Amino acid sequence: MTAFIVGRMAIHNRDWMEEYFAKVPALIEANGGEFLVKGGEPEVLEGDETTPDAAFVIRFPSRDAALAFWNSDEFAPLVKLRQTGSTLQAHLYAGLEEVL
């Protein structure tokens, strides 16, 4: 049922951020999603991976809702905008009730 998109971002410049973050939350909400984590200053607790500049966790009511957001025509131009100034690693995870 529940699905999560988890992302780690390296920010190269901030020119894209104002427009991107003005529009993305409404698209997430339109697909039933909500930010659980959104922000910078992550702290490494274990491991030697490069610490991202920012990270996010978005909860959706289903995998289909998460993919509908991610693959939407409305989100596509914002992805291109984000890519002008950042590098993102994003993963889709099933909620706990689907794993157990």
N, C-alpha and C positions, 0 to 999 in steps of 0.2 A: 504494500500500500504506500506508505510514506517513502519519499525519495529525497536525497540530499545532493546538491551540487556543491562540491568543495573545491575551492580554488586558491592558488598561491601565485602571486604576481610580483614580477620585477618591474619597477617603474623607471623608464629611461628619461622621460620628460613628462610634464604635467599639463601640456597644452590641451589635451583631449578631455581632461577629467571633468571640467565643469559641465560641458554638454552631455557627456556620457552619464554622469550621475544625476543629472536633471531628468533624464528620460528612462533609465533602466528600472528604477523602483516601480514605476507604474506598469511596466511590461511584466515584471515579476508578479505583482499583485493581480494583474489581469488573468494570469495563469494559475492563481491560487497559491502562489508562493510568498514566502516572507524571509527576510534576512534574520538569521540567528546570530551571526558574527559578521561584522563588516568593519575593517579597519587595519591600521598599520601597527607597527611596533610589536610584531610577534617575537616571542622569546623561545629559543631552543631549549628544550628540557632534556633531550637525549638525541644522540646521533651527530653526524658531521655534515649534514646537508647544508647548502647555502640558505641562510635565513631570508625569506621573501620580504619585500618592502611592505606588502599588504596581503591579507588573506580574507576569505569569506566563506561562510556556510549559508546556503539557502535551502529551506525546507519547502517541499511541494507535497500535495496530497497524494501524488502517484508518480510513477516513472513516466507515464504518458504526458502528464502535465509538465514535468520538468523538460522533457524532450520537445514538447510543443513550444515552450518558451525558447529553449536553446536554438531550435531550428526555424523560428518564426521569421517571416519576411520583415517584420518590424525591428527585430534584434540584429539582423544581418548587417545593416549599415553602421550600427553602433559597434559591432565587432571590428569592422574595418577601421573605424575611428580609434578604438582602443589599441589596436595593433600598431598605430602610428607612434605610440609612445610607451608601449609596455609589452612584456612577454608573459603569457599566462599558461599555467598548467591547471586544468580543471578535470575533475572526475565526478562521475555519477555513482552514488551508492544507494543500495536498497536500505530501507528502514529496518530496525531491529526485528519487528514482527515478521518480516519476510525472510530473515536470515535464520531464525530459530525454528 
